[in-house]
């Protein structure tokens, strides 16, 4: 007989309960995919996408900061500016 489908709430509860059990057992880690059945992993990832986003949604892991995204953007801009400056220098030398 087939098991009933897991809901979004069920998935959040699974993650939170597993994290609580790990903490009680003295393990300082987040739940891994291997801690769940294949059926549970598929349902969790279907609702929340990548595993870290699922842990964030369940309140197990702190949400990633948007500062990181801004820093990466600034880093790409600086790299592009350096490439453009180097290209201008090489064009000036070639002339």
PDB file with one MODEL, atoms N, CA, C and O in Angstrom:
MODEL        1
ATOM      1  N   UNK A   1       0.843  -1.172   0.000  1.00  0.00           N
ATOM      2  CA  UNK A   1       0.000   0.000   0.000  1.00  0.00           C
ATOM      3  C   UNK A   1       0.890   1.237   0.000  1.00  0.00           C
ATOM      4  O   UNK A   1       1.928   1.258   0.661  1.00  0.00           O
ATOM      5  N   UNK A   2       0.490   2.251  -0.729  1.00  0.00           N
ATOM      6  CA  UNK A   2       1.294   3.459  -0.821  1.00  0.00           C
ATOM      7  C   UNK A   2       1.093   4.342   0.404  1.00  0.00           C
ATOM      8  O   UNK A   2       0.010   4.412   0.984  1.00  0.00           O
ATOM      9  N   UNK A   3       2.167   5.005   0.768  1.00  0.00           N
ATOM     10  CA  UNK A   3       2.098   5.909   1.913  1.00  0.00           C
ATOM     11  C   UNK A   3       1.511   7.238   1.459  1.00  0.00           C
ATOM     12  O   UNK A   3       1.669   7.616   0.298  1.00  0.00           O
ATOM     13  N   UNK A   4       0.838   7.951   2.355  1.00  0.00           N
ATOM     14  CA  UNK A   4       0.266   9.240   1.962  1.00  0.00           C
ATOM     15  C   UNK A   4       1.376  10.238   1.613  1.00  0.00           C
ATOM     16  O   UNK A   4       2.489  10.159   2.133  1.00  0.00           O
ATOM     17  N   UNK A   5       1.050  11.163   0.733  1.00  0.00           N
ATOM     18  CA  UNK A   5       2.035  12.169   0.332  1.00  0.00           C
ATOM     19  C   UNK A   5       2.374  13.072   1.506  1.00  0.00           C
ATOM     20  O   UNK A   5       1.527  13.379   2.345  1.00  0.00           O
ATOM     21  N   UNK A   6       3.633  13.489   1.543  1.00  0.00           N
ATOM     22  CA  UNK A   6       4.072  14.414   2.578  1.00  0.00           C
ATOM     23  C   UNK A   6       3.694  15.837   2.178  1.00  0.00           C
ATOM     24  O   UNK A   6       3.811  16.220   1.014  1.00  0.00           O
ATOM     25  N   UNK A   7       3.244  16.604   3.149  1.00  0.00           N
ATOM     26  CA  UNK A   7       2.922  18.000   2.883  1.00  0.00           C
ATOM     27  C   UNK A   7       4.122  18.861   3.261  1.00  0.00           C
ATOM     28  O   UNK A   7       5.100  18.385   3.838  1.00  0.00           O
ATOM     29  N   UNK A   8       4.019  20.118   2.925  1.00  0.00           N
ATOM     30  CA  UNK A   8       5.082  21.066   3.257  1.00  0.00           C
ATOM     31  C   UNK A   8       5.288  21.119   4.771  1.00  0.00           C
ATOM     32  O   UNK A   8       6.423  21.161   5.246  1.00  0.00           O
ATOM     33  N   UNK A   9       4.197  21.117   5.518  1.00  0.00           N
ATOM     34  CA  UNK A   9       4.258  21.141   6.977  1.00  0.00           C
ATOM     35  C   UNK A   9       4.922  19.877   7.512  1.00  0.00           C
ATOM     36  O   UNK A   9       5.722  19.938   8.447  1.00  0.00           O
ATOM     37  N   UNK A  10       4.590  18.733   6.919  1.00  0.00           N
ATOM     38  CA  UNK A  10       5.209  17.469   7.328  1.00  0.00           C
ATOM     39  C   UNK A  10       6.727  17.530   7.147  1.00  0.00           C
ATOM     40  O   UNK A  10       7.486  17.078   8.004  1.00  0.00           O
ATOM     41  N   UNK A  11       7.149  18.091   6.030  1.00  0.00           N
ATOM     42  CA  UNK A  11       8.580  18.179   5.739  1.00  0.00           C
ATOM     43  C   UNK A  11       9.289  19.083   6.740  1.00  0.00           C
ATOM     44  O   UNK A  11      10.384  18.765   7.205  1.00  0.00           O
ATOM     45  N   UNK A  12       8.668  20.199   7.067  1.00  0.00           N
ATOM     46  CA  UNK A  12       9.262  21.108   8.055  1.00  0.00           C
ATOM     47  C   UNK A  12       9.384  20.423   9.417  1.00  0.00           C
ATOM     48  O   UNK A  12      10.387  20.574  10.114  1.00  0.00           O
ATOM     49  N   UNK A  13       8.351  19.674   9.781  1.00  0.00           N
ATOM     50  CA  UNK A  13       8.376  18.954  11.057  1.00  0.00           C
ATOM     51  C   UNK A  13       9.450  17.873  11.061  1.00  0.00           C
ATOM     52  O   UNK A  13      10.143  17.691  12.062  1.00  0.00           O
ATOM     53  N   UNK A  14       9.590  17.157   9.955  1.00  0.00           N
ATOM     54  CA  UNK A  14      10.625  16.122   9.852  1.00  0.00           C
ATOM     55  C   UNK A  14      12.009  16.718  10.095  1.00  0.00           C
ATOM     56  O   UNK A  14      12.802  16.179  10.868  1.00  0.00           O
ATOM     57  N   UNK A  15      12.290  17.835   9.427  1.00  0.00           N
ATOM     58  CA  UNK A  15      13.594  18.482   9.571  1.00  0.00           C
ATOM     59  C   UNK A  15      13.832  18.965  11.003  1.00  0.00           C
ATOM     60  O   UNK A  15      14.906  18.758  11.569  1.00  0.00           O
ATOM     61  N   UNK A  16      12.816  19.610  11.579  1.00  0.00           N
ATOM     62  CA  UNK A  16      12.956  20.137  12.938  1.00  0.00           C
ATOM     63  C   UNK A  16      13.129  19.006  13.954  1.00  0.00           C
ATOM     64  O   UNK A  16      13.956  19.101  14.860  1.00  0.00           O
ATOM     65  N   UNK A  17      12.349  17.942  13.798  1.00  0.00           N
ATOM     66  CA  UNK A  17      12.454  16.809  14.730  1.00  0.00           C
ATOM     67  C   UNK A  17      13.813  16.126  14.631  1.00  0.00           C
ATOM     68  O   UNK A  17      14.402  15.759  15.648  1.00  0.00           O
ATOM     69  N   UNK A  18      14.312  15.954  13.406  1.00  0.00           N
ATOM     70  CA  UNK A  18      15.607  15.294  13.223  1.00  0.00           C
ATOM     71  C   UNK A  18      16.716  16.149  13.837  1.00  0.00           C
ATOM     72  O   UNK A  18      17.638  15.626  14.463  1.00  0.00           O
ATOM     73  N   UNK A  19      16.618  17.466  13.653  1.00  0.00           N
ATOM     74  CA  UNK A  19      17.615  18.364  14.219  1.00  0.00           C
ATOM     75  C   UNK A  19      17.579  18.293  15.748  1.00  0.00           C
ATOM     76  O   UNK A  19      18.627  18.273  16.394  1.00  0.00           O
ATOM     77  N   UNK A  20      16.381  18.256  16.320  1.00  0.00           N
ATOM     78  CA  UNK A  20      16.251  18.161  17.780  1.00  0.00           C
ATOM     79  C   UNK A  20      16.859  16.854  18.288  1.00  0.00           C
ATOM     80  O   UNK A  20      17.542  16.843  19.312  1.00  0.00           O
ATOM     81  N   UNK A  21      16.613  15.753  17.572  1.00  0.00           N
ATOM     82  CA  UNK A  21      17.196  14.465  17.984  1.00  0.00           C
ATOM     83  C   UNK A  21      18.715  14.484  17.915  1.00  0.00           C
ATOM     84  O   UNK A  21      19.388  13.935  18.787  1.00  0.00           O
ATOM     85  N   UNK A  22      19.255  15.115  16.880  1.00  0.00           N
ATOM     86  CA  UNK A  22      20.713  15.211  16.754  1.00  0.00           C
ATOM     87  C   UNK A  22      21.303  16.027  17.903  1.00  0.00           C
ATOM     88  O   UNK A  22      22.354  15.681  18.443  1.00  0.00           O
ATOM     89  N   UNK A  23      20.626  17.106  18.268  1.00  0.00           N
ATOM     90  CA  UNK A  23      21.099  17.936  19.373  1.00  0.00           C
ATOM     91  C   UNK A  23      21.042  17.170  20.695  1.00  0.00           C
ATOM     92  O   UNK A  23      21.962  17.269  21.508  1.00  0.00           O
ATOM     93  N   UNK A  24      19.974  16.410  20.913  1.00  0.00           N
ATOM     94  CA  UNK A  24      19.832  15.605  22.130  1.00  0.00           C
ATOM     95  C   UNK A  24      20.913  14.539  22.215  1.00  0.00           C
ATOM     96  O   UNK A  24      21.380  14.199  23.302  1.00  0.00           O
ATOM     97  N   UNK A  25      21.308  14.012  21.056  1.00  0.00           N
ATOM     98  CA  UNK A  25      22.339  12.978  21.014  1.00  0.00           C
ATOM     99  C   UNK A  25      23.741  13.575  21.142  1.00  0.00           C
ATOM    100  O   UNK A  25      24.730  12.842  21.177  1.00  0.00           O
ATOM    101  N   UNK A  26      23.825  14.898  21.210  1.00  0.00           N
ATOM    102  CA  UNK A  26      25.113  15.549  21.368  1.00  0.00           C
ATOM    103  C   UNK A  26      25.865  15.765  20.076  1.00  0.00           C
ATOM    104  O   UNK A  26      27.059  16.067  20.098  1.00  0.00           O
ATOM    105  N   UNK A  27      25.192  15.619  18.951  1.00  0.00           N
ATOM    106  CA  UNK A  27      25.842  15.839  17.662  1.00  0.00           C
ATOM    107  C   UNK A  27      25.633  17.292  17.242  1.00  0.00           C
ATOM    108  O   UNK A  27      24.501  17.775  17.194  1.00  0.00           O
ATOM    109  N   UNK A  28      26.709  17.973  16.944  1.00  0.00           N
ATOM    110  CA  UNK A  28      26.642  19.384  16.547  1.00  0.00           C
ATOM    111  C   UNK A  28      26.691  19.486  15.026  1.00  0.00           C
ATOM    112  O   UNK A  28      27.682  19.934  14.449  1.00  0.00           O
ATOM    113  N   UNK A  29      25.607  19.063  14.395  1.00  0.00           N
ATOM    114  CA  UNK A  29      25.543  19.152  12.944  1.00  0.00           C
ATOM    115  C   UNK A  29      24.092  19.311  12.516  1.00  0.00           C
ATOM    116  O   UNK A  29      23.161  19.066  13.283  1.00  0.00           O
ATOM    117  N   UNK A  30      23.931  19.729  11.266  1.00  0.00           N
ATOM    118  CA  UNK A  30      22.598  19.849  10.689  1.00  0.00           C
ATOM    119  C   UNK A  30      22.179  18.500  10.123  1.00  0.00           C
ATOM    120  O   UNK A  30      23.038  17.675   9.811  1.00  0.00           O
ATOM    121  N   UNK A  31      20.885  18.258   9.984  1.00  0.00           N
ATOM    122  CA  UNK A  31      20.437  17.010   9.358  1.00  0.00           C
ATOM    123  C   UNK A  31      20.944  16.909   7.917  1.00  0.00           C
ATOM    124  O   UNK A  31      20.964  17.892   7.176  1.00  0.00           O
ATOM    125  N   UNK A  32      21.341  15.721   7.553  1.00  0.00           N
ATOM    126  CA  UNK A  32      21.818  15.455   6.192  1.00  0.00           C
ATOM    127  C   UNK A  32      20.748  14.690   5.435  1.00  0.00           C
ATOM    128  O   UNK A  32      19.818  14.136   6.020  1.00  0.00           O
ATOM    129  N   UNK A  33      20.905  14.673   4.117  1.00  0.00           N
ATOM    130  CA  UNK A  33      19.956  13.904   3.304  1.00  0.00           C
ATOM    131  C   UNK A  33      19.968  12.435   3.709  1.00  0.00           C
ATOM    132  O   UNK A  33      18.934  11.767   3.685  1.00  0.00           O
ATOM    133  N   UNK A  34      21.137  11.941   4.079  1.00  0.00           N
ATOM    134  CA  UNK A  34      21.274  10.528   4.441  1.00  0.00           C
ATOM    135  C   UNK A  34      20.493  10.181   5.711  1.00  0.00           C
ATOM    136  O   UNK A  34      20.258   9.005   5.987  1.00  0.00           O
ATOM    137  N   UNK A  35      20.091  11.188   6.480  1.00  0.00           N
ATOM    138  CA  UNK A  35      19.317  10.948   7.702  1.00  0.00           C
ATOM    139  C   UNK A  35      17.848  10.644   7.410  1.00  0.00           C
ATOM    140  O   UNK A  35      17.097  10.284   8.316  1.00  0.00           O
ATOM    141  N   UNK A  36      17.441  10.786   6.164  1.00  0.00           N
ATOM    142  CA  UNK A  36      16.038  10.615   5.787  1.00  0.00           C
ATOM    143  C   UNK A  36      15.904   9.553   4.702  1.00  0.00           C
ATOM    144  O   UNK A  36      16.872   9.203   4.027  1.00  0.00           O
ATOM    145  N   UNK A  37      14.699   9.056   4.555  1.00  0.00           N
ATOM    146  CA  UNK A  37      14.447   8.088   3.479  1.00  0.00           C
ATOM    147  C   UNK A  37      14.433   8.831   2.140  1.00  0.00           C
ATOM    148  O   UNK A  37      14.315  10.056   2.098  1.00  0.00           O
ATOM    149  N   UNK A  38      14.553   8.081   1.063  1.00  0.00           N
ATOM    150  CA  UNK A  38      14.554   8.692  -0.267  1.00  0.00           C
ATOM    151  C   UNK A  38      13.247   9.446  -0.517  1.00  0.00           C
ATOM    152  O   UNK A  38      13.245  10.532  -1.097  1.00  0.00           O
ATOM    153  N   UNK A  39      12.163   8.866  -0.080  1.00  0.00           N
ATOM    154  CA  UNK A  39      10.844   9.486  -0.240  1.00  0.00           C
ATOM    155  C   UNK A  39      10.781  10.832   0.465  1.00  0.00           C
ATOM    156  O   UNK A  39      10.248  11.798  -0.079  1.00  0.00           O
ATOM    157  N   UNK A  40      11.330  10.897   1.688  1.00  0.00           N
ATOM    158  CA  UNK A  40      11.324  12.142   2.445  1.00  0.00           C
ATOM    159  C   UNK A  40      12.219  13.195   1.795  1.00  0.00           C
ATOM    160  O   UNK A  40      11.851  14.368   1.726  1.00  0.00           O
ATOM    161  N   UNK A  41      13.378  12.783   1.325  1.00  0.00           N
ATOM    162  CA  UNK A  41      14.305  13.714   0.679  1.00  0.00           C
ATOM    163  C   UNK A  41      13.675  14.302  -0.574  1.00  0.00           C
ATOM    164  O   UNK A  41      13.772  15.505  -0.815  1.00  0.00           O
ATOM    165  N   UNK A  42      13.036  13.465  -1.366  1.00  0.00           N
ATOM    166  CA  UNK A  42      12.394  13.928  -2.600  1.00  0.00           C
ATOM    167  C   UNK A  42      11.320  14.966  -2.269  1.00  0.00           C
ATOM    168  O   UNK A  42      11.228  15.998  -2.934  1.00  0.00           O
ATOM    169  N   UNK A  43      10.519  14.699  -1.256  1.00  0.00           N
ATOM    170  CA  UNK A  43       9.450  15.627  -0.882  1.00  0.00           C
ATOM    171  C   UNK A  43      10.033  16.947  -0.368  1.00  0.00           C
ATOM    172  O   UNK A  43       9.563  18.022  -0.741  1.00  0.00           O
ATOM    173  N   UNK A  44      11.046  16.865   0.479  1.00  0.00           N
ATOM    174  CA  UNK A  44      11.655  18.073   1.049  1.00  0.00           C
ATOM    175  C   UNK A  44      12.242  18.938  -0.065  1.00  0.00           C
ATOM    176  O   UNK A  44      12.016  20.147  -0.105  1.00  0.00           O
ATOM    177  N   UNK A  45      12.994  18.311  -0.965  1.00  0.00           N
ATOM    178  CA  UNK A  45      13.622  19.072  -2.044  1.00  0.00           C
ATOM    179  C   UNK A  45      12.586  19.604  -3.038  1.00  0.00           C
ATOM    180  O   UNK A  45      12.800  20.650  -3.651  1.00  0.00           O
ATOM    181  N   UNK A  46      11.485  18.905  -3.200  1.00  0.00           N
ATOM    182  CA  UNK A  46      10.437  19.377  -4.104  1.00  0.00           C
ATOM    183  C   UNK A  46       9.800  20.658  -3.575  1.00  0.00           C
ATOM    184  O   UNK A  46       9.477  21.561  -4.347  1.00  0.00           O
ATOM    185  N   UNK A  47       9.621  20.736  -2.263  1.00  0.00           N
ATOM    186  CA  UNK A  47       9.006  21.920  -1.669  1.00  0.00           C
ATOM    187  C   UNK A  47       9.980  23.078  -1.516  1.00  0.00           C
ATOM    188  O   UNK A  47       9.596  24.229  -1.720  1.00  0.00           O
ATOM    189  N   UNK A  48      11.228  22.802  -1.163  1.00  0.00           N
ATOM    190  CA  UNK A  48      12.142  23.871  -0.759  1.00  0.00           C
ATOM    191  C   UNK A  48      13.357  24.055  -1.654  1.00  0.00           C
ATOM    192  O   UNK A  48      14.112  25.008  -1.461  1.00  0.00           O
ATOM    193  N   UNK A  49      13.569  23.188  -2.616  1.00  0.00           N
ATOM    194  CA  UNK A  49      14.726  23.336  -3.484  1.00  0.00           C
ATOM    195  C   UNK A  49      15.984  22.778  -2.841  1.00  0.00           C
ATOM    196  O   UNK A  49      15.945  21.707  -2.235  1.00  0.00           O
ATOM    197  N   UNK A  50      17.110  23.494  -2.965  1.00  0.00           N
ATOM    198  CA  UNK A  50      18.374  22.988  -2.427  1.00  0.00           C
ATOM    199  C   UNK A  50      18.290  22.708  -0.930  1.00  0.00           C
ATOM    200  O   UNK A  50      17.535  23.358  -0.207  1.00  0.00           O
ATOM    201  N   UNK A  51      19.058  21.751  -0.484  1.00  0.00           N
ATOM    202  CA  UNK A  51      19.008  21.310   0.908  1.00  0.00           C
ATOM    203  C   UNK A  51      19.224  22.450   1.907  1.00  0.00           C
ATOM    204  O   UNK A  51      18.486  22.528   2.890  1.00  0.00           O
ATOM    205  N   UNK A  52      20.204  23.337   1.698  1.00  0.00           N
ATOM    206  CA  UNK A  52      20.378  24.434   2.656  1.00  0.00           C
ATOM    207  C   UNK A  52      19.139  25.327   2.772  1.00  0.00           C
ATOM    208  O   UNK A  52      18.834  25.814   3.860  1.00  0.00           O
ATOM    209  N   UNK A  53      18.422  25.548   1.663  1.00  0.00           N
ATOM    210  CA  UNK A  53      17.207  26.370   1.729  1.00  0.00           C
ATOM    211  C   UNK A  53      16.133  25.659   2.549  1.00  0.00           C
ATOM    212  O   UNK A  53      15.353  26.311   3.243  1.00  0.00           O
ATOM    213  N   UNK A  54      16.083  24.327   2.475  1.00  0.00           N
ATOM    214  CA  UNK A  54      15.107  23.564   3.270  1.00  0.00           C
ATOM    215  C   UNK A  54      15.428  23.707   4.751  1.00  0.00           C
ATOM    216  O   UNK A  54      14.525  23.886   5.568  1.00  0.00           O
ATOM    217  N   UNK A  55      16.712  23.629   5.103  1.00  0.00           N
ATOM    218  CA  UNK A  55      17.112  23.787   6.509  1.00  0.00           C
ATOM    219  C   UNK A  55      16.786  25.190   7.009  1.00  0.00           C
ATOM    220  O   UNK A  55      16.377  25.363   8.157  1.00  0.00           O
ATOM    221  N   UNK A  56      16.966  26.184   6.154  1.00  0.00           N
ATOM    222  CA  UNK A  56      16.624  27.559   6.532  1.00  0.00           C
ATOM    223  C   UNK A  56      15.120  27.700   6.740  1.00  0.00           C
ATOM    224  O   UNK A  56      14.687  28.343   7.696  1.00  0.00           O
ATOM    225  N   UNK A  57      14.328  27.111   5.865  1.00  0.00           N
ATOM    226  CA  UNK A  57      12.863  27.203   5.958  1.00  0.00           C
ATOM    227  C   UNK A  57      12.354  26.560   7.244  1.00  0.00           C
ATOM    228  O   UNK A  57      11.366  27.014   7.823  1.00  0.00           O
ATOM    229  N   UNK A  58      13.030  25.504   7.688  1.00  0.00           N
ATOM    230  CA  UNK A  58      12.614  24.804   8.903  1.00  0.00           C
ATOM    231  C   UNK A  58      13.121  25.500  10.160  1.00  0.00           C
ATOM    232  O   UNK A  58      12.769  25.111  11.274  1.00  0.00           O
ATOM    233  N   UNK A  59      13.942  26.521   9.985  1.00  0.00           N
ATOM    234  CA  UNK A  59      14.473  27.233  11.140  1.00  0.00           C
ATOM    235  C   UNK A  59      15.639  26.514  11.788  1.00  0.00           C
ATOM    236  O   UNK A  59      16.035  26.848  12.905  1.00  0.00           O
ATOM    237  N   UNK A  60      16.188  25.537  11.102  1.00  0.00           N
ATOM    238  CA  UNK A  60      17.305  24.753  11.630  1.00  0.00           C
ATOM    239  C   UNK A  60      18.616  25.501  11.420  1.00  0.00           C
ATOM    240  O   UNK A  60      19.487  25.510  12.289  1.00  0.00           O
ATOM    241  N   UNK A  61      18.738  26.114  10.276  1.00  0.00           N
ATOM    242  CA  UNK A  61      19.965  26.814   9.897  1.00  0.00           C
ATOM    243  C   UNK A  61      19.628  28.290   9.724  1.00  0.00           C
ATOM    244  O   UNK A  61      18.574  28.623   9.181  1.00  0.00           O
ATOM    245  N   UNK A  62      20.518  29.190  10.183  1.00  0.00           N
ATOM    246  CA  UNK A  62      20.222  30.615   9.979  1.00  0.00           C
ATOM    247  C   UNK A  62      20.226  30.959   8.491  1.00  0.00           C
ATOM    248  O   UNK A  62      21.018  30.402   7.731  1.00  0.00           O
ATOM    249  N   UNK A  63      19.358  31.863   8.072  1.00  0.00           N
ATOM    250  CA  UNK A  63      19.305  32.214   6.655  1.00  0.00           C
ATOM    251  C   UNK A  63      20.604  32.865   6.193  1.00  0.00           C
ATOM    252  O   UNK A  63      21.265  33.572   6.954  1.00  0.00           O
ATOM    253  N   UNK A  64      20.953  32.619   4.956  1.00  0.00           N
ATOM    254  CA  UNK A  64      22.169  33.223   4.425  1.00  0.00           C
ATOM    255  C   UNK A  64      21.938  34.721   4.286  1.00  0.00           C
ATOM    256  O   UNK A  64      20.819  35.180   4.059  1.00  0.00           O
ATOM    257  N   UNK A  65      23.008  35.455   4.426  1.00  0.00           N
ATOM    258  CA  UNK A  65      22.861  36.908   4.377  1.00  0.00           C
ATOM    259  C   UNK A  65      22.918  37.400   2.939  1.00  0.00           C
ATOM    260  O   UNK A  65      23.573  36.804   2.085  1.00  0.00           O
ATOM    261  N   UNK A  66      22.229  38.483   2.695  1.00  0.00           N
ATOM    262  CA  UNK A  66      22.255  39.094   1.373  1.00  0.00           C
ATOM    263  C   UNK A  66      23.554  39.858   1.163  1.00  0.00           C
ATOM    264  O   UNK A  66      23.880  40.223   0.033  1.00  0.00           O
ATOM    265  N   UNK A  67      24.308  40.109   2.249  1.00  0.00           N
ATOM    266  CA  UNK A  67      25.592  40.783   2.129  1.00  0.00           C
ATOM    267  C   UNK A  67      26.515  40.015   1.201  1.00  0.00           C
ATOM    268  O   UNK A  67      27.263  40.610   0.425  1.00  0.00           O
ATOM    269  N   UNK A  68      26.463  38.695   1.281  1.00  0.00           N
ATOM    270  CA  UNK A  68      27.323  37.859   0.449  1.00  0.00           C
ATOM    271  C   UNK A  68      27.053  38.113  -1.022  1.00  0.00           C
ATOM    272  O   UNK A  68      27.985  38.192  -1.822  1.00  0.00           O
ATOM    273  N   UNK A  69      25.790  38.242  -1.382  1.00  0.00           N
ATOM    274  CA  UNK A  69      25.432  38.497  -2.774  1.00  0.00           C
ATOM    275  C   UNK A  69      25.969  39.847  -3.226  1.00  0.00           C
ATOM    276  O   UNK A  69      26.493  39.972  -4.333  1.00  0.00           O
ATOM    277  N   UNK A  70      25.840  40.856  -2.373  1.00  0.00           N
ATOM    278  CA  UNK A  70      26.338  42.186  -2.705  1.00  0.00           C
ATOM    279  C   UNK A  70      27.858  42.181  -2.830  1.00  0.00           C
ATOM    280  O   UNK A  70      28.407  42.814  -3.732  1.00  0.00           O
ATOM    281  N   UNK A  71      28.540  41.473  -1.933  1.00  0.00           N
ATOM    282  CA  UNK A  71      30.001  41.389  -1.997  1.00  0.00           C
ATOM    283  C   UNK A  71      30.447  40.719  -3.288  1.00  0.00           C
ATOM    284  O   UNK A  71      31.406  41.169  -3.916  1.00  0.00           O
ATOM    285  N   UNK A  72      29.768  39.655  -3.692  1.00  0.00           N
ATOM    286  CA  UNK A  72      30.107  38.976  -4.945  1.00  0.00           C
ATOM    287  C   UNK A  72      29.900  39.898  -6.142  1.00  0.00           C
ATOM    288  O   UNK A  72      30.709  39.909  -7.070  1.00  0.00           O
ATOM    289  N   UNK A  73      28.830  40.661  -6.120  1.00  0.00           N
ATOM    290  CA  UNK A  73      28.549  41.606  -7.198  1.00  0.00           C
ATOM    291  C   UNK A  73      29.671  42.647  -7.307  1.00  0.00           C
ATOM    292  O   UNK A  73      30.157  42.940  -8.400  1.00  0.00           O
ATOM    293  N   UNK A  74      30.070  43.198  -6.157  1.00  0.00           N
ATOM    294  CA  UNK A  74      31.136  44.193  -6.130  1.00  0.00           C
ATOM    295  C   UNK A  74      32.463  43.593  -6.602  1.00  0.00           C
ATOM    296  O   UNK A  74      33.237  44.251  -7.297  1.00  0.00           O
ATOM    297  N   UNK A  75      32.714  42.359  -6.223  1.00  0.00           N
ATOM    298  CA  UNK A  75      33.943  41.686  -6.634  1.00  0.00           C
ATOM    299  C   UNK A  75      33.984  41.520  -8.153  1.00  0.00           C
ATOM    300  O   UNK A  75      35.026  41.733  -8.772  1.00  0.00           O
ATOM    301  N   UNK A  76      32.856  41.141  -8.753  1.00  0.00           N
ATOM    302  CA  UNK A  76      32.798  40.994 -10.209  1.00  0.00           C
ATOM    303  C   UNK A  76      33.015  42.332 -10.907  1.00  0.00           C
ATOM    304  O   UNK A  76      33.676  42.393 -11.944  1.00  0.00           O
ATOM    305  N   UNK A  77      32.462  43.401 -10.344  1.00  0.00           N
ATOM    306  CA  UNK A  77      32.637  44.735 -10.942  1.00  0.00           C
ATOM    307  C   UNK A  77      34.106  45.136 -10.890  1.00  0.00           C
ATOM    308  O   UNK A  77      34.644  45.632 -11.880  1.00  0.00           O
ATOM    309  N   UNK A  78      34.767  44.929  -9.746  1.00  0.00           N
ATOM    310  CA  UNK A  78      36.192  45.272  -9.631  1.00  0.00           C
ATOM    311  C   UNK A  78      37.030  44.461 -10.616  1.00  0.00           C
ATOM    312  O   UNK A  78      37.950  44.997 -11.234  1.00  0.00           O
ATOM    313  N   UNK A  79      36.719  43.180 -10.764  1.00  0.00           N
ATOM    314  CA  UNK A  79      37.468  42.330 -11.701  1.00  0.00           C
ATOM    315  C   UNK A  79      37.288  42.836 -13.132  1.00  0.00           C
ATOM    316  O   UNK A  79      38.246  42.874 -13.904  1.00  0.00           O
ATOM    317  N   UNK A  80      36.074  43.221 -13.480  1.00  0.00           N
ATOM    318  CA  UNK A  80      35.821  43.722 -14.833  1.00  0.00           C
ATOM    319  C   UNK A  80      36.567  45.033 -15.054  1.00  0.00           C
ATOM    320  O   UNK A  80      37.108  45.265 -16.135  1.00  0.00           O
ATOM    321  N   UNK A  81      36.599  45.888 -14.036  1.00  0.00           N
ATOM    322  CA  UNK A  81      37.329  47.142 -14.159  1.00  0.00           C
ATOM    323  C   UNK A  81      38.825  46.887 -14.359  1.00  0.00           C
ATOM    324  O   UNK A  81      39.469  47.572 -15.154  1.00  0.00           O
ATOM    325  N   UNK A  82      39.375  45.915 -13.650  1.00  0.00           N
ATOM    326  CA  UNK A  82      40.791  45.572 -13.819  1.00  0.00           C
ATOM    327  C   UNK A  82      41.057  45.036 -15.217  1.00  0.00           C
ATOM    328  O   UNK A  82      42.060  45.397 -15.833  1.00  0.00           O
ATOM    329  N   UNK A  83      40.180  44.182 -15.726  1.00  0.00           N
ATOM    330  CA  UNK A  83      40.351  43.644 -17.077  1.00  0.00           C
ATOM    331  C   UNK A  83      40.309  44.760 -18.118  1.00  0.00           C
ATOM    332  O   UNK A  83      41.123  44.791 -19.041  1.00  0.00           O
ATOM    333  N   UNK A  84      39.348  45.680 -17.959  1.00  0.00           N
ATOM    334  CA  UNK A  84      39.233  46.790 -18.902  1.00  0.00           C
ATOM    335  C   UNK A  84      40.463  47.687 -18.846  1.00  0.00           C
ATOM    336  O   UNK A  84      40.947  48.138 -19.884  1.00  0.00           O
ATOM    337  N   UNK A  85      40.973  47.949 -17.648  1.00  0.00           N
ATOM    338  CA  UNK A  85      42.173  48.785 -17.501  1.00  0.00           C
ATOM    339  C   UNK A  85      43.374  48.096 -18.145  1.00  0.00           C
ATOM    340  O   UNK A  85      44.174  48.748 -18.816  1.00  0.00           O
ATOM    341  N   UNK A  86      43.505  46.794 -17.950  1.00  0.00           N
ATOM    342  CA  UNK A  86      44.620  46.055 -18.543  1.00  0.00           C
ATOM    343  C   UNK A  86      44.502  46.051 -20.061  1.00  0.00           C
ATOM    344  O   UNK A  86      45.507  46.159 -20.763  1.00  0.00           O
ATOM    345  N   UNK A  87      43.297  45.929 -20.563  1.00  0.00           N
ATOM    346  CA  UNK A  87      43.081  45.935 -22.019  1.00  0.00           C
ATOM    347  C   UNK A  87      43.456  47.298 -22.597  1.00  0.00           C
ATOM    348  O   UNK A  87      44.080  47.369 -23.655  1.00  0.00           O
ATOM    349  N   UNK A  88      43.079  48.386 -21.910  1.00  0.00           N
ATOM    350  CA  UNK A  88      43.428  49.730 -22.380  1.00  0.00           C
ATOM    351  C   UNK A  88      44.942  49.912 -22.394  1.00  0.00           C
ATOM    352  O   UNK A  88      45.491  50.495 -23.329  1.00  0.00           O
ATOM    353  N   UNK A  89      45.625  49.410 -21.346  1.00  0.00           N
ATOM    354  CA  UNK A  89      47.083  49.530 -21.290  1.00  0.00           C
ATOM    355  C   UNK A  89      47.712  48.775 -22.448  1.00  0.00           C
ATOM    356  O   UNK A  89      48.628  49.281 -23.096  1.00  0.00           O
ATOM    357  N   UNK A  90      47.229  47.570 -22.712  1.00  0.00           N
ATOM    358  CA  UNK A  90      47.812  46.776 -23.801  1.00  0.00           C
ATOM    359  C   UNK A  90      47.516  47.404 -25.165  1.00  0.00           C
ATOM    360  O   UNK A  90      48.340  47.310 -26.074  1.00  0.00           O
ATOM    361  N   UNK A  91      46.352  48.042 -25.321  1.00  0.00           N
ATOM    362  CA  UNK A  91      46.021  48.724 -26.570  1.00  0.00           C
ATOM    363  C   UNK A  91      46.919  49.937 -26.770  1.00  0.00           C
ATOM    364  O   UNK A  91      47.332  50.223 -27.894  1.00  0.00           O
ATOM    365  N   UNK A  92      47.223  50.651 -25.692  1.00  0.00           N
ATOM    366  CA  UNK A  92      48.074  51.836 -25.770  1.00  0.00           C
ATOM    367  C   UNK A  92      49.501  51.431 -26.125  1.00  0.00           C
ATOM    368  O   UNK A  92      50.154  52.118 -26.910  1.00  0.00           O
ATOM    369  N   UNK A  93      49.988  50.349 -25.571  1.00  0.00           N
ATOM    370  CA  UNK A  93      51.337  49.867 -25.832  1.00  0.00           C
ATOM    371  C   UNK A  93      51.444  49.390 -27.286  1.00  0.00           C
ATOM    372  O   UNK A  93      52.471  49.608 -27.927  1.00  0.00           O
ATOM    373  N   UNK A  94      50.420  48.756 -27.803  1.00  0.00           N
ATOM    374  CA  UNK A  94      50.427  48.207 -29.156  1.00  0.00           C
ATOM    375  C   UNK A  94      50.450  49.303 -30.209  1.00  0.00           C
ATOM    376  O   UNK A  94      50.922  49.084 -31.324  1.00  0.00           O
ATOM    377  N   UNK A  95      49.946  50.480 -29.863  1.00  0.00           N
ATOM    378  CA  UNK A  95      49.867  51.566 -30.848  1.00  0.00           C
ATOM    379  C   UNK A  95      51.185  52.147 -31.060  1.00  0.00           C
ATOM    380  O   UNK A  95      51.330  53.076 -31.854  1.00  0.00           O
TER     381      UNK A  95
ENDMDL
END
